[in-house]
Amino acid sequence: CYAFCGDNASVSGDCTPLPQQKDTPGHDTMHPMLNIAINAARAAGNLIVRYFDRVDRLTITKKGFNEFVTEVDKQAEQIIVDTLLRSYPHHGILGEEGGHRKGENDFLWIIDPLDGTTNYIHGFPQFSVSIALSYRDRLEQAVVYDPLREELFTATRGEGAKLNNRRIRVSRCNSLDDALLGTGFPCRNLEHIDAYLSIFKTFTTTSAGIRRPGSAALDLASVAAGRFDGFWEFGLAVWDMAAGALLVQEAGGIVSGLDGRDDYLKSGNIIAGNPKIHAVMMHSLQPYGRFL
């Protein structure tokens, strides 16, 4: 179990300020870490794109219900890990394919080398590379890379979010009936599928529309860029959310669990959006909290 402190400005409590000293994520040391993460994401993205037109030749393994993995997932993660550890050999790694590798300090890289594998193996062009860096359980850096569109989303705590080096902000939409929402259907656990379908019906009848692209990291990046006004999904893993969550927060949005708390990285249940849409969505979802 991996615990993470809250990231929203209103949260206080156990999250202590970061010390500004050597080998801590202050402004003098963190940007090189972001640059290394960008290099890792681009290198993995190059591999992913190279095999996209040859998916029929890949070995596809089913690792669980509705969960697939290819050698591209594994090779992409290895590229990322090798790139990160070459510069930061004492950092920890938490990857979807390789599991947890404890480091010698408080830095932890959280990696999803190919978010949207099911899309990828079907030739559906919606997938991404997701890399986040936490320090003492607080998210500090984020990279989400769409290698097909060559869109690079990045964020540094306290310094905003960017798309291809241009600053991005969440949307200004203030009414749910004007809002375009993103979501993802449960894939790992269908225990609460009826509650989820009820939620889907609620938002279908009260919003301007819902999209289900199939890559949570990219969906959250779309919230950060103002393309989606809000997003919700349940049953996610920490590597599905970590980078995207920091992007949303640094773009001026709010990210939380169903009850408004910041435990989403542990619960796997997440609501994200601009402040007004997030509040409306959270109110609509609260009756379902006991089911999820």
C-alpha positions as CSV (number, residue, x, y, z in Angstrom):
1,C,0.0,0.0,0.0
2,Y,1.4,3.4,-1.0
3,A,0.2,6.5,0.9
4,F,0.3,9.9,-0.6
5,C,-0.3,13.3,0.9
6,G,-2.9,15.6,-0.5
7,D,-2.2,18.0,-3.3
8,N,-5.0,20.5,-3.3
9,A,-4.3,23.9,-1.8
10,S,-7.0,23.5,0.9
11,V,-5.5,20.4,2.3
12,S,-3.4,20.6,5.5
13,G,-2.2,18.2,8.1
14,D,0.5,15.6,7.6
15,C,2.1,17.2,4.6
16,T,5.2,19.1,5.7
17,P,6.9,21.7,3.6
18,L,9.8,20.4,1.5
19,P,13.3,21.4,2.7
20,Q,15.2,23.5,0.2
21,Q,18.5,21.7,0.3
22,K,20.7,19.4,-1.7
23,D,19.0,16.2,-3.1
24,T,15.5,17.5,-2.2
25,P,13.0,18.7,-4.9
26,G,13.6,22.4,-4.6
27,H,13.6,24.6,-7.7
28,D,17.4,24.1,-8.2
29,T,17.2,20.3,-8.4
30,M,13.8,19.4,-9.7
31,H,13.9,20.7,-13.2
32,P,16.7,18.4,-14.2
33,M,14.5,15.5,-12.9
34,L,11.6,16.7,-15.1
35,N,13.9,16.9,-18.1
36,I,15.1,13.3,-17.5
37,A,11.5,12.2,-17.2
38,I,10.7,13.9,-20.5
39,N,13.6,12.1,-22.2
40,A,12.4,8.8,-20.8
41,A,8.8,9.4,-22.0
42,R,9.9,10.4,-25.5
43,A,12.2,7.3,-25.8
44,A,9.4,5.0,-24.7
45,G,7.0,6.8,-27.0
46,N,9.3,6.2,-30.0
47,L,9.2,2.5,-29.3
48,I,5.5,2.5,-28.9
49,V,4.8,4.3,-32.1
50,R,7.3,2.1,-34.0
51,Y,5.3,-1.0,-33.2
52,F,1.8,0.5,-33.5
53,D,1.5,-0.5,-37.2
54,R,2.7,-4.0,-36.4
55,V,0.5,-4.9,-33.4
56,D,-0.6,-8.1,-35.1
57,R,3.0,-9.4,-34.7
58,L,3.1,-8.7,-31.0
59,T,2.8,-11.3,-28.3
60,I,-0.2,-10.3,-26.1
61,T,-0.6,-11.7,-22.7
62,K,-3.7,-11.5,-20.5
63,K,-2.6,-10.7,-17.0
64,G,-6.1,-10.4,-15.5
65,F,-9.7,-9.8,-16.3
66,N,-9.7,-7.2,-19.1
67,E,-6.0,-6.5,-18.5
68,F,-3.5,-7.1,-21.3
69,V,0.2,-6.6,-21.6
70,T,2.5,-6.8,-24.6
71,E,6.3,-6.9,-25.0
72,V,6.0,-3.2,-25.9
73,D,4.6,-2.4,-22.4
74,K,7.6,-4.2,-20.9
75,Q,10.2,-2.8,-23.2
76,A,8.8,0.7,-22.8
77,E,8.9,0.5,-19.0
78,Q,12.5,-0.9,-19.1
79,I,13.5,2.1,-21.3
80,I,12.0,4.5,-18.8
81,V,13.5,2.8,-15.8
82,D,17.0,2.6,-17.4
83,T,16.8,6.3,-18.3
84,L,15.7,7.4,-14.9
85,L,18.1,5.2,-12.9
86,R,21.0,6.2,-15.1
87,S,20.7,9.7,-13.7
88,Y,19.2,8.9,-10.3
89,P,20.3,5.4,-9.3
90,H,19.1,5.8,-5.7
91,H,15.5,6.6,-6.5
92,G,12.7,4.2,-6.0
93,I,10.5,2.9,-8.9
94,L,6.8,1.9,-8.9
95,G,5.9,0.6,-12.4
96,E,2.8,-1.1,-13.7
97,E,4.8,-3.9,-15.2
98,G,7.8,-4.1,-13.0
99,G,6.3,-3.5,-9.6
100,H,7.9,-1.7,-6.7
101,R,11.7,-1.2,-6.4
102,K,12.6,0.5,-3.2
103,G,15.1,3.3,-3.4
104,E,17.7,4.6,-1.0
105,N,15.9,8.0,-0.5
106,D,12.5,9.5,-0.5
107,F,12.1,9.9,-4.2
108,L,9.7,7.5,-6.0
109,W,9.0,7.4,-9.8
110,I,5.5,6.2,-10.6
111,I,5.3,4.8,-14.2
112,D,2.7,3.6,-16.6
113,P,4.7,2.9,-19.8
114,L,1.6,2.4,-22.0
115,D,-1.6,3.7,-20.5
116,G,-4.3,2.4,-22.9
117,T,-2.9,-1.0,-23.8
118,T,-6.3,-2.3,-24.9
119,N,-6.7,0.6,-27.3
120,Y,-3.1,0.0,-28.5
121,I,-3.6,-3.7,-29.4
122,H,-6.8,-2.9,-31.3
123,G,-5.1,-0.1,-33.3
124,F,-7.2,2.6,-31.6
125,P,-5.0,5.7,-31.5
126,Q,-5.5,6.8,-27.9
127,F,-2.8,5.9,-25.4
128,S,0.0,7.6,-23.5
129,V,3.2,7.3,-21.5
130,S,2.7,8.5,-17.9
131,I,5.5,9.3,-15.4
132,A,5.2,11.0,-12.1
133,L,7.8,11.7,-9.4
134,S,6.8,11.9,-5.7
135,Y,9.0,13.1,-2.8
136,R,8.0,12.0,0.7
137,D,4.7,10.8,-0.7
138,R,3.9,14.2,-2.4
139,L,3.6,14.5,-6.1
140,E,6.2,16.9,-7.5
141,Q,6.7,16.3,-11.2
142,A,4.5,15.0,-14.0
143,V,4.8,13.9,-17.6
144,V,2.0,12.6,-19.8
145,Y,3.1,12.0,-23.4
146,D,0.8,11.2,-26.4
147,P,3.4,9.9,-28.8
148,L,1.0,9.8,-31.8
149,R,0.1,13.4,-31.6
150,E,3.4,14.4,-30.1
151,E,1.7,16.2,-27.3
152,L,3.8,16.5,-24.2
153,F,2.0,17.5,-21.0
154,T,4.3,18.5,-18.1
155,A,3.9,19.9,-14.6
156,T,6.1,21.0,-11.7
157,R,4.6,21.5,-8.3
158,G,4.0,25.2,-7.8
159,E,5.0,26.2,-11.3
160,G,1.9,25.4,-13.4
161,A,1.2,22.9,-16.2
162,K,2.2,23.0,-19.8
163,L,1.4,21.4,-23.1
164,N,4.4,21.4,-25.5
165,N,5.9,24.1,-23.3
166,R,2.9,26.4,-23.5
167,R,1.0,27.1,-20.2
168,I,-2.4,25.4,-19.9
169,R,-5.4,26.0,-17.6
170,V,-8.6,24.2,-16.8
171,S,-11.8,25.4,-18.5
172,R,-14.0,28.2,-17.3
173,C,-17.2,26.2,-17.8
174,N,-19.4,26.8,-14.7
175,S,-22.5,24.8,-15.5
176,L,-22.8,21.0,-15.7
177,D,-25.3,21.1,-18.6
178,D,-22.6,22.9,-20.7
179,A,-19.8,20.5,-19.6
180,L,-18.1,17.8,-21.6
181,L,-17.0,15.1,-19.2
182,G,-14.5,12.2,-19.5
183,T,-14.7,8.9,-17.8
184,G,-13.6,5.3,-18.0
185,F,-15.7,2.2,-17.5
186,P,-14.6,-0.3,-14.8
187,C,-12.4,-3.0,-16.3
188,R,-10.6,-4.7,-13.4
189,N,-13.6,-5.2,-11.1
190,L,-17.3,-5.3,-12.1
191,E,-18.6,-5.7,-8.6
192,H,-20.2,-2.3,-8.6
193,I,-21.1,-2.1,-12.3
194,D,-24.8,-1.3,-11.6
195,A,-23.9,1.7,-9.5
196,Y,-21.5,2.9,-12.2
197,L,-24.2,2.6,-14.8
198,S,-26.5,4.7,-12.7
199,I,-23.8,7.3,-12.3
200,F,-23.3,7.3,-16.1
201,K,-27.0,7.7,-16.6
202,T,-27.0,10.7,-14.2
203,F,-24.3,12.5,-16.0
204,T,-25.6,11.6,-19.5
205,T,-28.8,13.3,-18.7
206,T,-27.3,16.4,-17.0
207,S,-24.2,17.2,-19.0
208,A,-23.4,18.3,-22.5
209,G,-21.8,14.9,-23.3
210,I,-19.5,12.1,-22.0
211,R,-16.5,10.7,-23.7
212,R,-14.7,7.4,-22.8
213,P,-11.3,7.5,-24.7
214,G,-9.6,4.7,-22.7
215,S,-6.5,6.3,-21.2
216,A,-7.0,7.9,-17.8
217,A,-3.7,9.7,-17.9
218,L,-4.7,11.4,-21.1
219,D,-8.2,12.1,-19.9
220,L,-6.7,13.9,-16.9
221,A,-4.4,15.8,-19.2
222,S,-7.4,16.8,-21.2
223,V,-9.0,18.3,-18.0
224,A,-5.8,20.2,-17.4
225,A,-5.9,21.6,-21.0
226,G,-9.5,22.6,-20.7
227,R,-10.7,20.0,-23.3
228,F,-12.7,18.1,-20.7
229,D,-14.5,20.1,-18.0
230,G,-14.5,17.2,-15.6
231,F,-13.5,13.6,-15.3
232,W,-14.4,10.7,-13.0
233,E,-13.4,7.1,-12.8
234,F,-13.2,4.3,-10.2
235,G,-10.9,1.4,-9.5
236,L,-7.8,3.0,-11.0
237,A,-4.2,2.2,-10.0
238,V,-1.9,4.8,-8.7
239,W,0.2,4.9,-12.0
240,D,-3.0,5.6,-13.9
241,M,-3.6,8.8,-12.0
242,A,-0.5,10.2,-10.5
243,A,0.9,12.3,-13.3
244,G,-2.5,13.4,-14.6
245,A,-3.6,14.5,-11.1
246,L,-0.7,16.8,-10.7
247,L,-1.3,18.2,-14.2
248,V,-4.9,19.1,-13.3
249,Q,-3.9,20.7,-10.0
250,E,-1.2,22.8,-11.5
251,A,-3.6,23.9,-14.2
252,G,-5.9,25.3,-11.6
253,G,-8.3,22.3,-11.2
254,I,-9.4,20.2,-8.2
255,V,-8.7,16.5,-7.8
256,S,-10.3,14.4,-5.0
257,G,-12.0,11.2,-4.0
258,L,-15.8,10.9,-3.8
259,D,-15.9,12.6,-0.4
260,G,-13.7,15.5,-1.4
261,R,-10.7,14.2,0.5
262,D,-7.3,13.6,-1.2
263,D,-7.1,9.8,-0.8
264,Y,-7.8,9.1,-4.4
265,L,-4.3,7.6,-5.1
266,K,-5.1,5.0,-2.4
267,S,-8.8,4.4,-3.1
268,G,-8.5,4.5,-6.9
269,N,-11.6,6.6,-7.1
270,I,-11.1,10.0,-8.6
271,I,-13.0,13.1,-9.5
272,A,-11.2,15.9,-11.4
273,G,-12.3,19.2,-13.0
274,N,-12.3,22.9,-12.9
275,P,-13.4,24.1,-9.4
276,K,-17.1,24.6,-10.2
277,I,-17.6,21.5,-12.2
278,H,-15.7,19.4,-9.7
279,A,-18.0,20.6,-6.9
280,V,-21.1,19.8,-8.9
281,M,-19.8,16.4,-9.9
282,M,-18.8,15.6,-6.3
283,H,-22.3,16.5,-5.1
284,S,-23.8,14.2,-7.7
285,L,-21.5,11.3,-6.8
286,Q,-21.7,11.4,-3.0
287,P,-24.8,9.1,-2.8
288,Y,-22.9,6.4,-4.5
289,G,-19.9,6.5,-2.1
290,R,-21.2,3.5,-0.1
291,F,-21.2,1.3,-3.2
292,L,-17.6,2.1,-4.3
